[in-house]
Amino acid sequence: MKSNNSDMVKANIHISNINRLLKRVKSDIPINFIWSNNKGLIITSNKVAATYNLNIIEKYVKNLNDINHSNIMSPRFP
């Protein structure tokens, strides 16, 4: 249970950080949810993002210290 709460806190911190970066470039796309497992990372928003929004998110993820950078794929739309 403890690790689940810490994972939720980390996810909320990442959501806040990404939203702050998007707001800084005058984007009106809010990130609502982040989910990760051993296969990937899912980031959701209620609005349609533009390519430059995905680039901002990709740069944020690549700057995180606790992930393996060699496995990062470029973000894409479903």
Distance bins in CASP14 RR format, pairs under 12 A and 6 or more apart:
PFRMAT RR
TARGET T0000
AUTHOR 0000-0000-0000
RMODE 2
METHOD distances of the structure
MODEL  1
1 7 0 0 0 0 0 1 0 0 0 0 0
1 8 0 0 0 0 0 1 0 0 0 0 0
2 8 0 0 0 0 0 1 0 0 0 0 0
2 9 0 0 0 0 0 1 0 0 0 0 0
3 9 0 0 0 0 0 1 0 0 0 0 0
3 10 0 0 0 0 0 1 0 0 0 0 0
4 10 0 0 0 0 0 1 0 0 0 0 0
4 11 0 0 0 0 0 1 0 0 0 0 0
5 11 0 0 0 0 0 1 0 0 0 0 0
5 12 0 0 0 0 0 1 0 0 0 0 0
6 12 0 0 0 0 0 1 0 0 0 0 0
6 13 0 0 0 0 0 1 0 0 0 0 0
7 13 0 0 0 0 0 1 0 0 0 0 0
7 14 0 0 0 0 0 1 0 0 0 0 0
7 34 0 0 0 0 1 0 0 0 0 0 0
7 35 0 0 0 0 1 0 0 0 0 0 0
7 36 0 0 0 0 1 0 0 0 0 0 0
7 37 0 0 0 0 0 1 0 0 0 0 0
7 66 0 0 0 0 0 1 0 0 0 0 0
8 14 0 0 0 0 0 1 0 0 0 0 0
8 15 0 0 0 0 0 1 0 0 0 0 0
8 33 0 0 0 0 0 1 0 0 0 0 0
8 34 0 0 0 0 0 1 0 0 0 0 0
8 35 0 0 0 0 0 1 0 0 0 0 0
8 36 0 0 0 0 0 1 0 0 0 0 0
9 15 0 0 0 0 0 1 0 0 0 0 0
9 16 0 0 0 0 0 1 0 0 0 0 0
9 34 0 0 0 0 0 1 0 0 0 0 0
10 16 0 0 0 0 0 1 0 0 0 0 0
10 17 0 0 0 0 0 1 0 0 0 0 0
10 34 0 0 0 0 1 0 0 0 0 0 0
10 35 0 0 0 0 0 1 0 0 0 0 0
10 36 0 0 0 0 1 0 0 0 0 0 0
10 64 0 0 0 0 0 1 0 0 0 0 0
10 66 0 0 0 0 1 0 0 0 0 0 0
10 67 0 0 0 0 0 1 0 0 0 0 0
11 17 0 0 0 0 0 1 0 0 0 0 0
11 18 0 0 0 0 0 1 0 0 0 0 0
11 31 0 0 0 0 0 1 0 0 0 0 0
11 32 0 0 0 0 0 1 0 0 0 0 0
11 33 0 0 0 0 1 0 0 0 0 0 0
11 34 1 0 1 0 0 0 0 0 0 0 0
11 35 1 0 0 1 0 0 0 0 0 0 0
11 36 0 0 0 0 1 0 0 0 0 0 0
11 41 0 0 0 0 0 1 0 0 0 0 0
11 42 0 0 0 0 0 1 0 0 0 0 0
11 43 0 0 0 0 1 0 0 0 0 0 0
11 44 0 0 0 0 0 1 0 0 0 0 0
12 18 0 0 0 0 0 1 0 0 0 0 0
12 19 0 0 0 0 0 1 0 0 0 0 0
12 31 0 0 0 0 0 1 0 0 0 0 0
12 32 0 0 0 0 0 1 0 0 0 0 0
12 33 0 0 0 0 0 1 0 0 0 0 0
12 34 0 0 0 0 1 0 0 0 0 0 0
13 19 0 0 0 0 0 1 0 0 0 0 0
13 20 0 0 0 0 0 1 0 0 0 0 0
13 31 0 0 0 0 0 1 0 0 0 0 0
13 34 0 0 0 0 1 0 0 0 0 0 0
13 60 0 0 0 0 0 1 0 0 0 0 0
13 64 0 0 0 0 0 1 0 0 0 0 0
13 66 0 0 0 0 0 1 0 0 0 0 0
14 20 0 0 0 0 0 1 0 0 0 0 0
14 21 0 0 0 0 0 1 0 0 0 0 0
14 31 0 0 0 0 1 0 0 0 0 0 0
14 33 0 0 0 0 0 1 0 0 0 0 0
14 34 1 0 1 0 0 0 0 0 0 0 0
14 35 0 0 0 0 0 1 0 0 0 0 0
14 36 0 0 0 0 1 0 0 0 0 0 0
14 41 0 0 0 0 1 0 0 0 0 0 0
14 43 0 0 0 0 1 0 0 0 0 0 0
14 57 0 0 0 0 1 0 0 0 0 0 0
14 60 1 0 0 1 0 0 0 0 0 0 0
14 61 0 0 0 0 1 0 0 0 0 0 0
14 63 0 0 0 0 0 1 0 0 0 0 0
14 64 0 0 0 0 1 0 0 0 0 0 0
14 66 0 0 0 0 0 1 0 0 0 0 0
14 67 0 0 0 0 0 1 0 0 0 0 0
15 21 0 0 0 0 0 1 0 0 0 0 0
15 22 0 0 0 0 0 1 0 0 0 0 0
15 30 0 0 0 0 1 0 0 0 0 0 0
15 31 1 0 1 0 0 0 0 0 0 0 0
15 32 1 0 0 1 0 0 0 0 0 0 0
15 33 1 0 0 1 0 0 0 0 0 0 0
15 34 1 0 1 0 0 0 0 0 0 0 0
15 35 0 0 0 0 0 1 0 0 0 0 0
15 43 0 0 0 0 1 0 0 0 0 0 0
15 44 0 0 0 0 0 1 0 0 0 0 0
15 45 0 0 0 0 0 1 0 0 0 0 0
15 57 0 0 0 0 0 1 0 0 0 0 0
15 60 0 0 0 0 0 1 0 0 0 0 0
16 22 0 0 0 0 0 1 0 0 0 0 0
16 23 0 0 0 0 0 1 0 0 0 0 0
16 30 0 0 0 0 0 1 0 0 0 0 0
16 31 0 0 0 0 1 0 0 0 0 0 0
16 32 0 0 0 0 0 1 0 0 0 0 0
16 34 0 0 0 0 0 1 0 0 0 0 0
16 60 0 0 0 0 0 1 0 0 0 0 0
17 23 0 0 0 0 0 1 0 0 0 0 0
17 24 0 0 0 0 0 1 0 0 0 0 0
17 31 0 0 0 0 1 0 0 0 0 0 0
17 34 0 0 0 0 0 1 0 0 0 0 0
17 43 0 0 0 0 0 1 0 0 0 0 0
17 56 0 0 0 0 0 1 0 0 0 0 0
17 57 0 0 0 0 0 1 0 0 0 0 0
17 59 0 0 0 0 0 1 0 0 0 0 0
17 60 1 0 0 1 0 0 0 0 0 0 0
17 61 0 0 0 0 0 1 0 0 0 0 0
17 63 0 0 0 0 1 0 0 0 0 0 0
17 64 0 0 0 0 1 0 0 0 0 0 0
18 24 0 0 0 0 0 1 0 0 0 0 0
18 25 0 0 0 0 0 1 0 0 0 0 0
18 27 0 0 0 0 0 1 0 0 0 0 0
18 29 0 0 0 0 1 0 0 0 0 0 0
18 30 0 0 0 0 1 0 0 0 0 0 0
18 31 1 0 1 0 0 0 0 0 0 0 0
18 32 0 0 0 0 0 1 0 0 0 0 0
18 33 0 0 0 0 0 1 0 0 0 0 0
18 34 0 0 0 0 1 0 0 0 0 0 0
18 41 0 0 0 0 0 1 0 0 0 0 0
18 43 1 0 0 1 0 0 0 0 0 0 0
18 44 0 0 0 0 0 1 0 0 0 0 0
18 45 0 0 0 0 1 0 0 0 0 0 0
18 49 0 0 0 0 0 1 0 0 0 0 0
18 53 0 0 0 0 1 0 0 0 0 0 0
18 54 0 0 0 0 0 1 0 0 0 0 0
18 56 1 0 0 1 0 0 0 0 0 0 0
18 57 1 0 1 0 0 0 0 0 0 0 0
18 58 0 0 0 0 0 1 0 0 0 0 0
18 59 0 0 0 0 0 1 0 0 0 0 0
18 60 1 0 1 0 0 0 0 0 0 0 0
18 61 0 0 0 0 1 0 0 0 0 0 0
18 63 0 0 0 0 0 1 0 0 0 0 0
18 64 0 0 0 0 0 1 0 0 0 0 0
18 75 0 0 0 0 0 1 0 0 0 0 0
19 25 0 0 0 0 0 1 0 0 0 0 0
19 27 0 0 0 0 1 0 0 0 0 0 0
19 28 0 0 0 0 0 1 0 0 0 0 0
19 29 0 0 0 0 1 0 0 0 0 0 0
19 30 1 0 1 0 0 0 0 0 0 0 0
19 31 1 0 1 0 0 0 0 0 0 0 0
19 32 0 0 0 0 1 0 0 0 0 0 0
19 33 0 0 0 0 0 1 0 0 0 0 0
19 34 0 0 0 0 0 1 0 0 0 0 0
19 43 0 0 0 0 0 1 0 0 0 0 0
19 45 0 0 0 0 1 0 0 0 0 0 0
19 53 0 0 0 0 0 1 0 0 0 0 0
19 56 0 0 0 0 0 1 0 0 0 0 0
19 57 0 0 0 0 0 1 0 0 0 0 0
19 60 0 0 0 0 0 1 0 0 0 0 0
20 27 0 0 0 0 0 1 0 0 0 0 0
20 30 0 0 0 0 0 1 0 0 0 0 0
20 31 0 0 0 0 0 1 0 0 0 0 0
20 56 0 0 0 0 0 1 0 0 0 0 0
20 60 0 0 0 0 1 0 0 0 0 0 0
21 27 0 0 0 0 1 0 0 0 0 0 0
21 29 0 0 0 0 0 1 0 0 0 0 0
21 30 0 0 0 0 0 1 0 0 0 0 0
21 31 0 0 0 0 1 0 0 0 0 0 0
21 52 0 0 0 0 0 1 0 0 0 0 0
21 53 0 0 0 0 1 0 0 0 0 0 0
21 55 0 0 0 0 0 1 0 0 0 0 0
21 56 1 0 1 0 0 0 0 0 0 0 0
21 57 1 0 0 1 0 0 0 0 0 0 0
21 58 0 0 0 0 0 1 0 0 0 0 0
21 59 0 0 0 0 1 0 0 0 0 0 0
21 60 1 0 1 0 0 0 0 0 0 0 0
21 61 0 0 0 0 0 1 0 0 0 0 0
21 63 0 0 0 0 0 1 0 0 0 0 0
22 28 0 0 0 0 1 0 0 0 0 0 0
22 29 1 0 1 0 0 0 0 0 0 0 0
22 30 1 0 0 1 0 0 0 0 0 0 0
22 31 1 0 0 1 0 0 0 0 0 0 0
22 43 0 0 0 0 0 1 0 0 0 0 0
22 45 0 0 0 0 1 0 0 0 0 0 0
22 47 0 0 0 0 0 1 0 0 0 0 0
22 49 0 0 0 0 1 0 0 0 0 0 0
22 50 0 0 0 0 0 1 0 0 0 0 0
22 52 0 0 0 0 1 0 0 0 0 0 0
22 53 1 0 0 1 0 0 0 0 0 0 0
22 54 0 0 0 0 0 1 0 0 0 0 0
22 55 0 0 0 0 0 1 0 0 0 0 0
22 56 1 0 0 1 0 0 0 0 0 0 0
22 57 1 0 0 1 0 0 0 0 0 0 0
22 59 0 0 0 0 0 1 0 0 0 0 0
22 60 0 0 0 0 1 0 0 0 0 0 0
23 29 0 0 0 0 1 0 0 0 0 0 0
23 30 0 0 0 0 1 0 0 0 0 0 0
23 31 0 0 0 0 0 1 0 0 0 0 0
23 53 0 0 0 0 0 1 0 0 0 0 0
23 56 0 0 0 0 0 1 0 0 0 0 0
24 53 0 0 0 0 0 1 0 0 0 0 0
24 56 0 0 0 0 1 0 0 0 0 0 0
24 60 0 0 0 0 0 1 0 0 0 0 0
25 50 0 0 0 0 0 1 0 0 0 0 0
25 52 1 0 0 1 0 0 0 0 0 0 0
25 53 0 0 0 0 1 0 0 0 0 0 0
25 55 0 0 0 0 1 0 0 0 0 0 0
25 56 1 0 0 1 0 0 0 0 0 0 0
25 57 0 0 0 0 0 1 0 0 0 0 0
25 59 0 0 0 0 0 1 0 0 0 0 0
25 60 0 0 0 0 0 1 0 0 0 0 0
26 50 0 0 0 0 0 1 0 0 0 0 0
26 52 0 0 0 0 0 1 0 0 0 0 0
26 53 0 0 0 0 0 1 0 0 0 0 0
26 56 0 0 0 0 0 1 0 0 0 0 0
27 45 0 0 0 0 0 1 0 0 0 0 0
27 47 0 0 0 0 1 0 0 0 0 0 0
27 48 0 0 0 0 0 1 0 0 0 0 0
27 49 0 0 0 0 1 0 0 0 0 0 0
27 50 1 0 0 1 0 0 0 0 0 0 0
27 51 0 0 0 0 0 1 0 0 0 0 0
27 52 1 0 0 1 0 0 0 0 0 0 0
27 53 1 0 1 0 0 0 0 0 0 0 0
27 54 0 0 0 0 0 1 0 0 0 0 0
27 55 0 0 0 0 0 1 0 0 0 0 0
27 56 1 0 0 1 0 0 0 0 0 0 0
27 57 0 0 0 0 0 1 0 0 0 0 0
28 45 0 0 0 0 0 1 0 0 0 0 0
28 46 0 0 0 0 0 1 0 0 0 0 0
28 47 1 0 0 1 0 0 0 0 0 0 0
28 48 0 0 0 0 0 1 0 0 0 0 0
28 49 0 0 0 0 0 1 0 0 0 0 0
28 50 0 0 0 0 0 1 0 0 0 0 0
28 53 0 0 0 0 1 0 0 0 0 0 0
29 43 0 0 0 0 0 1 0 0 0 0 0
29 44 0 0 0 0 0 1 0 0 0 0 0
29 45 1 0 1 0 0 0 0 0 0 0 0
29 46 0 0 0 0 1 0 0 0 0 0 0
29 47 1 0 1 0 0 0 0 0 0 0 0
29 48 1 0 0 1 0 0 0 0 0 0 0
29 49 1 0 1 0 0 0 0 0 0 0 0
29 50 1 0 0 1 0 0 0 0 0 0 0
29 51 0 0 0 0 0 1 0 0 0 0 0
29 52 0 0 0 0 1 0 0 0 0 0 0
29 53 1 0 1 0 0 0 0 0 0 0 0
29 54 0 0 0 0 1 0 0 0 0 0 0
29 56 0 0 0 0 1 0 0 0 0 0 0
29 57 0 0 0 0 1 0 0 0 0 0 0
30 43 0 0 0 0 0 1 0 0 0 0 0
30 44 0 0 0 0 0 1 0 0 0 0 0
30 45 1 0 0 1 0 0 0 0 0 0 0
30 46 1 0 0 1 0 0 0 0 0 0 0
30 47 1 0 0 1 0 0 0 0 0 0 0
30 49 0 0 0 0 0 1 0 0 0 0 0
30 53 0 0 0 0 0 1 0 0 0 0 0
31 41 0 0 0 0 0 1 0 0 0 0 0
31 42 0 0 0 0 0 1 0 0 0 0 0
31 43 1 0 1 0 0 0 0 0 0 0 0
31 44 1 0 0 1 0 0 0 0 0 0 0
31 45 1 0 1 0 0 0 0 0 0 0 0
31 46 0 0 0 0 1 0 0 0 0 0 0
31 47 0 0 0 0 0 1 0 0 0 0 0
31 49 0 0 0 0 1 0 0 0 0 0 0
31 53 0 0 0 0 1 0 0 0 0 0 0
31 54 0 0 0 0 0 1 0 0 0 0 0
31 56 0 0 0 0 0 1 0 0 0 0 0
31 57 1 0 0 1 0 0 0 0 0 0 0
31 60 0 0 0 0 0 1 0 0 0 0 0
31 61 0 0 0 0 0 1 0 0 0 0 0
31 75 0 0 0 0 0 1 0 0 0 0 0
32 42 0 0 0 0 0 1 0 0 0 0 0
32 43 0 0 0 0 1 0 0 0 0 0 0
32 44 1 0 1 0 0 0 0 0 0 0 0
32 45 1 0 1 0 0 0 0 0 0 0 0
32 46 1 0 1 0 0 0 0 0 0 0 0
32 47 0 0 0 0 1 0 0 0 0 0 0
32 49 0 0 0 0 0 1 0 0 0 0 0
33 41 0 0 0 0 0 1 0 0 0 0 0
33 42 1 0 0 1 0 0 0 0 0 0 0
33 43 1 0 0 1 0 0 0 0 0 0 0
33 44 1 0 1 0 0 0 0 0 0 0 0
33 45 0 0 0 0 1 0 0 0 0 0 0
33 46 0 0 0 0 1 0 0 0 0 0 0
34 40 0 0 0 0 0 1 0 0 0 0 0
34 41 1 0 0 1 0 0 0 0 0 0 0
34 42 1 0 0 1 0 0 0 0 0 0 0
34 43 1 0 1 0 0 0 0 0 0 0 0
34 44 1 0 0 1 0 0 0 0 0 0 0
34 45 0 0 0 0 0 1 0 0 0 0 0
34 57 0 0 0 0 1 0 0 0 0 0 0
34 60 0 0 0 0 0 1 0 0 0 0 0
34 61 0 0 0 0 0 1 0 0 0 0 0
34 64 0 0 0 0 0 1 0 0 0 0 0
35 41 1 0 0 1 0 0 0 0 0 0 0
35 42 1 0 1 0 0 0 0 0 0 0 0
35 43 0 0 0 0 1 0 0 0 0 0 0
35 44 0 0 0 0 1 0 0 0 0 0 0
36 42 1 0 0 1 0 0 0 0 0 0 0
36 43 0 0 0 0 1 0 0 0 0 0 0
36 61 0 0 0 0 0 1 0 0 0 0 0
36 64 0 0 0 0 0 1 0 0 0 0 0
36 66 0 0 0 0 0 1 0 0 0 0 0
36 67 0 0 0 0 1 0 0 0 0 0 0
36 71 0 0 0 0 0 1 0 0 0 0 0
38 68 0 0 0 0 0 1 0 0 0 0 0
38 71 0 0 0 0 0 1 0 0 0 0 0
39 71 0 0 0 0 0 1 0 0 0 0 0
39 73 0 0 0 0 0 1 0 0 0 0 0
40 61 0 0 0 0 0 1 0 0 0 0 0
40 67 0 0 0 0 0 1 0 0 0 0 0
40 68 0 0 0 0 0 1 0 0 0 0 0
40 71 0 0 0 0 1 0 0 0 0 0 0
40 72 0 0 0 0 1 0 0 0 0 0 0
40 73 0 0 0 0 1 0 0 0 0 0 0
40 75 0 0 0 0 0 1 0 0 0 0 0
40 76 0 0 0 0 0 1 0 0 0 0 0
41 57 0 0 0 0 1 0 0 0 0 0 0
41 58 0 0 0 0 0 1 0 0 0 0 0
41 60 0 0 0 0 0 1 0 0 0 0 0
41 61 1 0 0 1 0 0 0 0 0 0 0
41 62 0 0 0 0 0 1 0 0 0 0 0
41 64 0 0 0 0 0 1 0 0 0 0 0
41 67 0 0 0 0 1 0 0 0 0 0 0
41 68 0 0 0 0 0 1 0 0 0 0 0
41 71 0 0 0 0 0 1 0 0 0 0 0
41 72 0 0 0 0 1 0 0 0 0 0 0
41 73 0 0 0 0 1 0 0 0 0 0 0
41 75 0 0 0 0 1 0 0 0 0 0 0
41 76 0 0 0 0 0 1 0 0 0 0 0
42 57 0 0 0 0 0 1 0 0 0 0 0
42 75 0 0 0 0 0 1 0 0 0 0 0
42 76 0 0 0 0 0 1 0 0 0 0 0
42 78 0 0 0 0 1 0 0 0 0 0 0
43 49 0 0 0 0 1 0 0 0 0 0 0
43 53 0 0 0 0 0 1 0 0 0 0 0
43 54 0 0 0 0 1 0 0 0 0 0 0
43 56 0 0 0 0 0 1 0 0 0 0 0
43 57 1 0 0 1 0 0 0 0 0 0 0
43 58 0 0 0 0 0 1 0 0 0 0 0
43 60 0 0 0 0 1 0 0 0 0 0 0
43 61 0 0 0 0 1 0 0 0 0 0 0
43 75 1 0 0 1 0 0 0 0 0 0 0
43 76 0 0 0 0 0 1 0 0 0 0 0
43 77 0 0 0 0 0 1 0 0 0 0 0
43 78 0 0 0 0 0 1 0 0 0 0 0
44 57 0 0 0 0 0 1 0 0 0 0 0
44 77 0 0 0 0 0 1 0 0 0 0 0
44 78 0 0 0 0 1 0 0 0 0 0 0
45 53 0 0 0 0 1 0 0 0 0 0 0
45 54 0 0 0 0 0 1 0 0 0 0 0
45 57 0 0 0 0 1 0 0 0 0 0 0
45 75 0 0 0 0 0 1 0 0 0 0 0
45 77 0 0 0 0 0 1 0 0 0 0 0
45 78 0 0 0 0 0 1 0 0 0 0 0
47 53 0 0 0 0 1 0 0 0 0 0 0
48 54 0 0 0 0 0 1 0 0 0 0 0
48 77 0 0 0 0 1 0 0 0 0 0 0
48 78 0 0 0 0 0 1 0 0 0 0 0
49 55 0 0 0 0 0 1 0 0 0 0 0
49 56 0 0 0 0 1 0 0 0 0 0 0
49 57 0 0 0 0 1 0 0 0 0 0 0
49 58 0 0 0 0 0 1 0 0 0 0 0
49 75 0 0 0 0 1 0 0 0 0 0 0
49 76 0 0 0 0 0 1 0 0 0 0 0
49 77 1 0 0 1 0 0 0 0 0 0 0
49 78 0 0 0 0 0 1 0 0 0 0 0
50 56 0 0 0 0 1 0 0 0 0 0 0
50 57 0 0 0 0 0 1 0 0 0 0 0
50 75 0 0 0 0 0 1 0 0 0 0 0
50 77 0 0 0 0 0 1 0 0 0 0 0
51 57 0 0 0 0 0 1 0 0 0 0 0
51 58 0 0 0 0 0 1 0 0 0 0 0
51 74 0 0 0 0 0 1 0 0 0 0 0
51 75 0 0 0 0 1 0 0 0 0 0 0
51 76 0 0 0 0 1 0 0 0 0 0 0
51 77 0 0 0 0 1 0 0 0 0 0 0
52 58 0 0 0 0 0 1 0 0 0 0 0
52 59 0 0 0 0 0 1 0 0 0 0 0
52 75 0 0 0 0 0 1 0 0 0 0 0
53 59 0 0 0 0 0 1 0 0 0 0 0
53 60 0 0 0 0 0 1 0 0 0 0 0
53 75 0 0 0 0 1 0 0 0 0 0 0
53 77 0 0 0 0 0 1 0 0 0 0 0
54 60 0 0 0 0 0 1 0 0 0 0 0
54 61 0 0 0 0 0 1 0 0 0 0 0
54 73 0 0 0 0 0 1 0 0 0 0 0
54 74 1 0 0 1 0 0 0 0 0 0 0
54 75 1 0 1 0 0 0 0 0 0 0 0
54 76 1 0 0 1 0 0 0 0 0 0 0
54 77 1 0 0 1 0 0 0 0 0 0 0
55 61 0 0 0 0 0 1 0 0 0 0 0
55 62 0 0 0 0 0 1 0 0 0 0 0
55 74 0 0 0 0 1 0 0 0 0 0 0
55 75 1 0 0 1 0 0 0 0 0 0 0
55 76 0 0 0 0 0 1 0 0 0 0 0
56 62 0 0 0 0 0 1 0 0 0 0 0
56 63 0 0 0 0 0 1 0 0 0 0 0
56 75 0 0 0 0 1 0 0 0 0 0 0
57 63 0 0 0 0 0 1 0 0 0 0 0
57 64 0 0 0 0 0 1 0 0 0 0 0
57 72 0 0 0 0 0 1 0 0 0 0 0
57 74 0 0 0 0 0 1 0 0 0 0 0
57 75 1 0 1 0 0 0 0 0 0 0 0
57 76 0 0 0 0 0 1 0 0 0 0 0
58 64 0 0 0 0 0 1 0 0 0 0 0
58 69 0 0 0 0 0 1 0 0 0 0 0
58 72 1 0 0 1 0 0 0 0 0 0 0
58 73 0 0 0 0 1 0 0 0 0 0 0
58 74 1 0 0 1 0 0 0 0 0 0 0
58 75 1 0 1 0 0 0 0 0 0 0 0
58 76 0 0 0 0 0 1 0 0 0 0 0
59 69 0 0 0 0 0 1 0 0 0 0 0
59 72 0 0 0 0 0 1 0 0 0 0 0
59 74 0 0 0 0 0 1 0 0 0 0 0
59 75 0 0 0 0 0 1 0 0 0 0 0
60 67 0 0 0 0 0 1 0 0 0 0 0
60 72 0 0 0 0 0 1 0 0 0 0 0
60 75 0 0 0 0 0 1 0 0 0 0 0
61 67 1 0 0 1 0 0 0 0 0 0 0
61 68 0 0 0 0 0 1 0 0 0 0 0
61 69 0 0 0 0 1 0 0 0 0 0 0
61 71 0 0 0 0 0 1 0 0 0 0 0
61 72 1 0 0 1 0 0 0 0 0 0 0
61 73 0 0 0 0 0 1 0 0 0 0 0
61 74 0 0 0 0 0 1 0 0 0 0 0
61 75 0 0 0 0 1 0 0 0 0 0 0
62 68 0 0 0 0 0 1 0 0 0 0 0
62 69 1 0 0 1 0 0 0 0 0 0 0
62 70 0 0 0 0 0 1 0 0 0 0 0
62 71 0 0 0 0 0 1 0 0 0 0 0
62 72 1 0 1 0 0 0 0 0 0 0 0
62 73 0 0 0 0 0 1 0 0 0 0 0
62 74 0 0 0 0 0 1 0 0 0 0 0
62 75 0 0 0 0 0 1 0 0 0 0 0
63 69 0 0 0 0 1 0 0 0 0 0 0
63 72 0 0 0 0 0 1 0 0 0 0 0
64 72 0 0 0 0 1 0 0 0 0 0 0
END
